[in-house]
């Protein structure tokens, strides 16, 4: 059976643009998203460059509690999803929600959360690991 898929909207958070318009402008102008690492101290690391998302403050997009309870990869996924929904102009009241879904591609999520909680575990013990550790780290949280 042949099934059709229709892309109704686009969303992006990338090293060369924090939305589809900025991404497309960056592509057209040949912008490079690779730059010096700013999200952590690279003093003791051989790697000093990466393709980081710049100029993204989750508290500009989420209330403080939500921003704190989500890992950075989930912030990105939710912001891209918001852009998709706005771009699609879909009326959610008139749609059979069982007919559409979310596709997210990532090898792993929550690396910062995993690293932070590993340090807490080693320094302070398992009772100090965040109760939000697993929900923040698992990759399927991006599609919630």
N, C-alpha and C positions, 0 to 999 in steps of 0.2 A: 504494500500500500504506500502510495506517495503522499507525503505530508508537506504542507507549505509552512514556512516560518516567515514571519513578517517582523522586521525591526521597526519599532514605532518611535523610538527615542534613543538619544545618545547621552552618555555622561562620562566624565573623565576627571581623574585627579592624577597628575603625572609630573615628572621632573621638569617638563617644559611648559606646563600650564595646568592651572587648578580648575579648569572647566574646558568644555569642548572648544569654545571659541579661542581661548588662550592656547590650547594645544594645537589647533589648526594653524593659528598665526605663527606659533613657534616652529611648526613643521615647514611652513611656507618660507619663513625667514632663515631657515637652517640653524635654528637655535640648538645648542647642545645642552642636555640636561646633566651632564657630568661636571662635577665641580668638587671643591674641597668639602670634606665631611664636616658638618656643623652640629649634628645631633648628639655626638658623643666625643669624648677626648680621644684623639688618635695618637697621643704622644708615644705610647708603647706599642703601636701597631705599624706594621709595614705598609698597610693600605691607608692612604690618605685621601683618596677620591672615591666618589660613588655618585649614583644617580638618585639623589634625595628629592623628595617633594619639599619645596621651599615655601615660605610665607603661608603656612597653614596653621592656624590657631583654632583648635577644636571648640574653645569657649566662645568663638564668634559664631558658631553654628549650632551648638548644643548647650543646654543648661549645664551648670558646673557639675552637678551630680552625674548626669548622663556622660559627660565628657570624661569624668574620672573612672567610670565603670566600663568604659570601652577602650580597647587597645587602638593604637593608631591605624592599623589596617581596617578596623571596623569603621572608624571615623571616615576614612577614604571611601569605603564601600557605600556607606549611607549617604554621603554627600553626592557621589556619582549617581546613586539611585534617585535621589531627589531631583537631580538635573535631568535624568532620563524621564521621570514622570512629568516634569514641567515641559520638557521638549516634546513629549508624546501628545500632550493635550488630551489625554484620555479622561473620560468621565467615569470615575470609579463606581459611580452609582448605577451605570448602565452596562457594566461589563461582567461577563461570566468569569470570575476570578480563577476558576479552575482551568481556563484556557490560556493562561500566560504564566511565566515564571522568571526566575533570576538565574543568570549564568555568570559565575565569578571564577576567574582562573588565578590560582595561587598555589605555590608548593607548600607553604606553611604560613600560619598567622600568629600574631602575638609574641614574636621573638623578644621584644623589649619586656613584656610582661613575664615571659619565661625566665629571662635573665635576671630581672629584678627580684623575682620570688626565689630563684635559686640562691642568690646572695643572702636574702633574708633567712632562708632555711638554714644555710650554713652558719650565719652569724648569730641568729636568735632562736632557731629551733622551729619545728613544724607548727607549733601553736601560733606563730606570728605570720605564717603564710596567709595571704589574703583569701578570704572566702570567695572572692570573685576571680581567683586565679584561673580556674578551668573555663568559666564562661568567657573570660577575656582572651584566653589563649587559643581556644579551638576555632579552626578555620570556618566552620559552618556558621559561626555567629555573624559573619559578614552578610549572609543571605537572610537574616532574620526578618 
